[in-house]
């Protein structure tokens, strides 16, 4: 599911970035462009990153895409 519409970033891409070493929202911004434009995706992107790094439950985007 799309997390950042401005840059067409999906929850799968965030998971892949985390597997490649992304640990912060800044890392996602540098690697994928998340939050670079309007910033509305910041909380969801951060939630997905935390989930990908094992810090919380799966992000809303990932839960919705499995329904």
C-alpha positions, 0 to 999 in steps of 0.5 A: 500500500502507498505510504507516501503518495507524493513520491509513490513509496510503499510499505514494502519499499520501507520494509526493504529500506529497513532491511538495508539499514534504514533506522530513522525517518531521515534515512527514509527521506534520503533513500526514498524521498519520504516526507520530502514534499508535503510531509503528511506521510511522516507518521505512517512512514515512521510507524512502518519503519518501526514495525519493519525494525521489530519495534512495534506491531505491523503498520496500518498500511501493511495491515490494510494490504493483507485484508 
